[in-house]
Amino acid sequence: MAKDVAGLQIVEAGHVTRLKWHRLRRSLADPEFAAVVMAEGFKIGASMELDLQVRGDGGFVVLHDPTLDRETTGTGAVALHTGAQLSALRYRSQDAGLILSEDLAGLLTLAHADALLQFDMKNTFEEVGPTGLAHFAAQFSNLRANIILSGGSIPLIRALAEQSPLIQRGYDPTDDLLEIWPVHGLGGVERALIAVLRDQIKPDMVYLQWEMVLSAADLGLDMVALAHAEGVKIDAWTHRMQNPSVGFTPAEGEDFAKLVALKPDQITTDEPIATEAAWAAWRAL
């Protein structure tokens, strides 16, 4: 990792917390899912995230939404279009063609050893199906490093991990934990999180909403320490600032300081460069 490059990490009390580029952005000025930003991140060893939607032919495309209308020049459901059809479309946020899973496989061979690209899978196990599982394995199973799978569908991540055992696994139980909390209390949340951390296919990383992590810590449950005790890393998502050009408000600075003190392994942000600068300014006060 190029440690002198802005927007990669912060170090506090000897602990390194990586700053992950949400939707391949160094700042909100970057378009979502720009291949040129991904290439730069690969070069310097950044941690980055992109979203994958399953296509009609079983492959995948880099998009957040299940429909094409908002993000692309196309219309309709992503899952009704083939890779060839999607190749004819453009991202609305930039003058560039859509990134297909086949494109990613080629780009990943050029990545710095410290680079980490998170595939946030937006579909369920049933939606991906056998064809999608086979496609994913064909494209990525032989790539030893640089990829971590994540998603809300733990059965899907399990199945993909079984097909591609060299790829890291990431689970996001946030929605489930937020549903459990008001019904079963913090004890129920702790038990559910432990079950995820000890899943039959053990995750390398667990993704948790940062506000939930802070709320739990205020009530006595340190989710980060719980994960670390099980040998699992934590990504706290997605941190945003009201005004990145100015830095933290007092409340933002206090919350971020609490989050950093919990020692997460990553913090997901749309503004990694501005976040690093804001933290440096806050620490200097």
FIROZA-843055 format. One record per residue (C-alpha): x, y, z negated; residue number from 1; residue in three letters. Coordinates in steps of 0.2 Angstrom, whole numbers, plus 2048, in hexadecimal, padded with zeros to 3 digits. Last residue first. Layout:
  px  py  pz num residu
   X   Y   Z NUM    ala
...
END
This chain:
  px  py  pz num residu
 7DB 867 7A7 285    leu
 7E8 85D 7B1 284    ala
 7DE 84D 7B0 283    arg
 7CF 855 7B8 282    trp
 7DA 85C 7C6 281    ala
 7E1 84B 7C9 280    ala
 7D0 843 7C9 279    trp
 7C9 850 7D5 278    ala
 7D8 84C 7E1 277    ala
 7D5 839 7E0 276    glu
 7C3 83C 7E3 275    thr
 7C6 848 7F2 274    ala
 7D0 83B 7FB 273    ile
 7C5 82C 7F7 272    pro
 7B5 836 7FC 271    glu
 7A7 829 800 270    asp
 7AC 81F 7F1 269    thr
 7AE 80E 7EB 268    thr
 7B8 80C 7DB 267    ile
 7C3 7FD 7DA 266    gln
 7CC 7F3 7CC 265    asp
 7C1 7FA 7BE 264    pro
 7CB 7FF 7AF 263    lys
 7BE 804 7A3 262    leu
 7C7 815 7A0 261    ala
 7C4 819 7B2 260    val
 7B1 818 7B0 259    leu
 7B2 823 7A0 258    lys
 7BD 830 7AA 257    ala
 7B1 830 7B8 256    phe
 7A2 833 7AD 255    asp
 7AB 842 7A5 254    glu
 7B1 849 7B5 253    gly
 79F 848 7BD 252    glu
 798 850 7AE 251    ala
 7A4 85F 7AF 250    pro
 7A2 860 7C1 249    thr
 7AF 857 7CB 248    phe
 7B8 85E 7DA 247    gly
 7B5 86E 7E4 246    val
 7B6 867 7F6 245    ser
 7AD 857 7F0 244    pro
 79E 860 7EB 243    asn
 790 856 7E3 242    gln
 79C 847 7E1 241    met
 799 835 7E5 240    arg
 79E 824 7DE 239    his
 797 814 7E6 238    thr
 79B 807 7DE 237    trp
 7A5 800 7D0 236    ala
 7B0 7F2 7D7 235    asp
 7B5 7E5 7CA 234    ile
 7C2 7D7 7CA 233    lys
 7BF 7C6 7C4 232    val
 7CB 7BC 7B8 231    gly
 7BD 7B7 7AC 230    glu
 7C4 7C3 79F 229    ala
 7C5 7D0 7AC 228    his
 7B2 7CE 7B0 227    ala
 7AD 7D1 79E 226    leu
 7BA 7E0 79C 225    ala
 7B1 7E8 7AB 224    val
 7A0 7E5 7A5 223    met
 7A4 7ED 794 222    asp
 793 7EB 78B 221    leu
 792 7F6 77C 220    gly
 783 802 780 219    leu
 78E 80F 787 218    asp
 797 802 791 217    ala
 786 7FC 799 216    ala
 782 80D 79E 215    ser
 793 810 7A6 214    leu
 793 7FF 7B0 213    val
 781 803 7B5 212    met
 787 814 7BC 211    glu
 795 80C 7C5 210    trp
 78A 800 7CF 209    gln
 793 7EF 7CE 208    leu
 79C 7E5 7DB 207    tyr
 7A5 7D5 7D5 206    val
 7B5 7D0 7DC 205    met
 7BF 7BF 7DE 204    asp
 7AE 7B6 7DC 203    pro
 7AE 7A4 7D6 202    lys
 7A6 798 7E1 201    ile
 79C 78E 7D4 200    gln
 798 79E 7CB 199    asp
 7A1 7A3 7BB 198    arg
 7A1 7B6 7BE 197    leu
 78F 7B5 7C4 196    val
 78A 7AB 7B4 195    ala
 793 7B7 7AA 194    ile
 789 7C6 7B2 193    leu
 779 7BD 7AE 192    ala
 77D 7BA 79C 191    arg
 783 7CC 79A 190    glu
 773 7D3 7A2 189    val
 768 7C8 797 188    gly
 771 7CF 787 187    gly
 76F 7E0 78E 186    leu
 75C 7DE 78D 185    gly
 751 7D0 794 184    his
 744 7DA 79D 183    val
 74B 7EB 79F 182    pro
 75C 7E4 7A4 181    trp
 758 7D6 7AF 180    ile
 752 7E0 7BE 179    glu
 762 7EB 7BD 178    leu
 76C 7DB 7BC 177    leu
 764 7D4 7CB 176    asp
 767 7E4 7D5 175    asp
 779 7E5 7D0 174    thr
 77E 7D3 7D3 173    pro
 78B 7D7 7E1 172    asp
 796 7C8 7E4 171    tyr
 7A7 7C9 7EC 170    gly
 7B1 7BB 7F4 169    arg
 7C2 7BB 7FB 168    gln
 7C6 7B2 80C 167    ile
 7D1 7A3 80D 166    leu
 7C2 797 80A 165    pro
 7B9 79C 81A 164    ser
 7AB 790 81C 163    gln
 7A8 78E 809 162    glu
 7AA 7A0 807 161    ala
 79C 7A4 814 160    leu
 790 798 80B 159    ala
 794 79F 7FA 158    arg
 792 7B1 801 157    ile
 781 7AC 808 156    leu
 77B 7A4 7F8 155    pro
 781 7B4 7EF 154    ile
 775 7BF 7F9 153    ser
 779 7D0 7F2 152    gly
 789 7D2 7FD 151    gly
 79C 7D1 7FD 150    ser
 7A9 7C8 807 149    leu
 7BB 7CD 805 148    ile
 7C7 7CE 813 147    ile
 7DA 7D3 814 146    asn
 7E2 7C2 813 145    ala
 7E3 7B1 81A 144    arg
 7DA 7B4 82B 143    leu
 7D6 7A2 831 142    asn
 7C4 7A2 82C 141    ser
 7C0 7B3 834 140    phe
 7B9 7B1 846 139    gln
 7B4 79F 847 138    ala
 7AE 79E 835 137    ala
 7A3 7AE 838 136    phe
 79C 7A6 847 135    his
 798 795 83E 134    ala
 78F 79E 830 133    leu
 785 7A9 83C 132    gly
 780 79A 846 131    thr
 77B 790 836 130    pro
 770 79E 830 129    gly
 773 7B0 82D 128    val
 761 7B5 829 127    glu
 75F 7A6 81D 126    glu
 76F 7AA 814 125    phe
 769 7BC 812 124    thr
 76F 7CB 81B 123    asn
 779 7DB 817 122    lys
 78A 7D3 815 121    met
 796 7E0 80E 120    asp
 7A7 7DB 817 119    phe
 7B4 7E3 80C 118    gln
 7C5 7E7 815 117    leu
 7D4 7E6 80A 116    leu
 7E5 7EE 810 115    ala
 7F4 7E9 805 114    asp
 7FC 7DE 813 113    ala
 7FA 7EB 820 112    his
 7ED 7E7 82D 111    ala
 7F0 7E3 83F 110    leu
 7E8 7D1 83F 109    thr
 7D9 7DA 838 108    leu
 7D6 7E3 848 107    leu
 7D3 7D3 853 106    gly
 7C6 7CC 847 105    ala
 7BE 7DC 845 104    leu
 7BA 7DD 858 103    asp
 7B2 7CC 858 102    glu
 7A7 7D1 849 101    ser
 7A1 7DF 854 100    leu
 7A4 7F2 852  99    ile
 798 7FD 85B  98    leu
 79E 808 869  97    gly
 7A5 81A 865  96    ala
 7A0 82C 867  95    asp
 79C 82F 855  94    gln
 78E 830 848  93    ser
 781 829 854  92    arg
 78B 819 856  91    tyr
 78B 813 868  90    arg
 782 805 872  89    leu
 787 7FA 880  88    ala
 790 7EE 875  87    ser
 780 7EB 86C  86    leu
 779 7E2 87B  85    gln
 788 7D7 87D  84    ala
 788 7D3 86B  83    gly
 776 7CD 86B  82    thr
 767 7D7 865  81    his
 758 7D1 85C  80    leu
 761 7D1 84B  79    ala
 765 7E3 84C  78    val
 753 7E7 84C  77    ala
 74C 7F5 857  76    gly
 754 804 860  75    thr
 765 808 867  74    gly
 76F 818 867  73    thr
 776 813 856  72    thr
 775 817 843  71    glu
 763 81C 841  70    arg
 75A 811 84E  69    asp
 764 801 84D  68    leu
 75A 7F7 840  67    thr
 761 7EC 832  66    pro
 76A 7FB 82C  65    asp
 77D 7FC 826  64    his
 785 7F8 837  63    leu
 795 7EF 83C  62    val
 78F 7E1 847  61    val
 78E 7CE 844  60    phe
 78D 7BF 84E  59    gly
 77E 7B2 84E  58    gly
 778 7B7 85F  57    asp
 76A 7C2 859  56    gly
 776 7CC 84F  55    arg
 77A 7CB 83C  54    val
 77D 7DB 833  53    gln
 78E 7E0 82C  52    leu
 792 7EE 820  51    asp
 7A4 7F6 81F  50    leu
 7AF 7F9 810  49    glu
 7C1 7FE 80E  48    met
 7D0 7FC 803  47    ser
 7DF 805 80A  46    ala
 7F0 7FD 80F  45    gly
 7F7 80C 819  44    ile
 7F6 804 82B  43    lys
 7E5 7FB 828  42    phe
 7DE 80B 821  41    gly
 7E3 814 831  40    glu
 7DB 807 83C  39    ala
 7CB 808 832  38    met
 7CB 81A 834  37    val
 7CD 818 847  36    val
 7BF 80B 847  35    ala
 7B3 817 840  34    ala
 7A5 80E 835  33    phe
 79C 81E 82F  32    glu
 7A2 82E 836  31    pro
 7B0 837 82C  30    asp
 7AB 848 825  29    ala
 7A4 83F 816  28    leu
 7B5 83B 811  27    ser
 7C2 82D 813  26    arg
 7B4 822 81B  25    arg
 7B4 810 820  24    leu
 7A2 80D 819  23    arg
 7A8 811 808  22    his
 7BB 813 807  21    trp
 7C1 80A 7F7  20    lys
 7CB 813 7EA  19    leu
 7D6 807 7E2  18    arg
 7D8 807 7CF  17    thr
 7E9 805 7C8  16    val
 7EC 803 7B6  15    his
 7FB 80A 7AD  14    gly
 7F1 816 7A2  13    ala
 7E9 81D 7B1  12    glu
 7EE 81A 7C4  11    val
 7E3 820 7D2  10    ile
 7E2 818 7E3   9    gln
 7E1 819 7F6   8    leu
 7DB 82A 7FA   7    gly
 7EB 834 7FC   6    ala
 7FA 82B 803   5    val
 80A 82A 7F8   4    asp
 805 818 7F3   3    lys
 806 811 804   2    ala
 800 800 800   1    met
END
